[in-house]
Amino acid sequence: MLKEAMAPVIPGLLISFFAIAFGTGLGMTFGVYEDQIKGYLLADVKAHPQIHEQTPENLKKQVGDGWRYIQRAHFHAQGLGALGVGIIVTLGLSWVSIPVKKGLALATGIGAFLYPFCWLIAGLRIAPMGKEAAKRSVDWLAYLSIPLFFGGLMLTLLILFLAWLFPREVPGFLKKFSM
C-alpha cells in the first residue's frame, strides 16, 4: 500500500534529492576552492573596468556580492531540496489521485532544483554585467521556478487542510481529484 501510494511521486523526490546533492556539492567545492573562486571573481571584475569602478573598495564589494550570490545557490539548493522532499512525501501519503500527485511532485521538485541556479548564474554574471543586470538576466528562471515550488507547497497545504476538515471521506466536489 505504501509503495503504491509513493510510486507516483518518485520522480519529484529524485529531483528534490538532486537539488540537495547539488547544494552539497557546492558546499564541498567552497570548502576546497573558496580562495580560487574568489580569485576568479576578482579577475573577472578587473577584466570589466567599463562596468565596475576599479577602486580597492569597489573591487572588494563586487567580489563579495558575487560570492554571496554563489553561496545563496548553495543555501537555496539545500533548503528547497529538503523542503521539497518533505512536501512530496506528504503529498505521496495524501488521498489525491495519481495524476495530481505526479504533477505536484514534479512541479515541487523542479522548482526546488531550478531556483538555486538563479543565484549561481547571477553571481557569476555580476562581473560582466553588473549586479542589477545579472539579477534581471535570470528573472525568467525565477519566474518559472518560484511558482512551481510555491504552487506545489500551497496546493499540498490545501490538501492537508481539506484532509483535516474532512477526515473520514473525500468531499464530493473533490472526488475527481482523489484515488
ZIRA-V393669 format. One line per field, one symbol per residue. psi: psi as a letter, one per 30 degrees, with the letter a starting at -180 (. if undefined). burial: I if it has 9 or more other ideal C-beta (glycine too) atoms within 8 Angstrom, else O. A space follows every 50 residues. Layout:
psi->???
burial->???
//
This chain:
psi->eeeeefeffeeeeeeeeeeeeeeeeeeeeeeegeeeeeeeeeeeeffiff ekkhleeeeeeeeeeeeeeeeeeeeeeeeeeeeeeeeeeeeeglflleee eeeeeeeeeeeeeeeffeeeeeeffeeffleeeeeefgeeeefeeeeeee eeeeeeeeeeeeeeeifekklefgeffl.
burial->OOOOOIOIIOIIIIIIIIIIIIIIOIIOIIOOOOOOIIOOIIOIIIOIOO OIOOOOOIIOOIIOIIIIIIIIIIIIIIIIIIIIIOIIIIIIOIOIIOOI IIOIIIIIIIIIIIIIIIIIIIIIIIIOIOOOIIIOIIOOIIOIIIIIII IIIOIIOOIIOIIOOIOOOOOOOIOOOIO
//
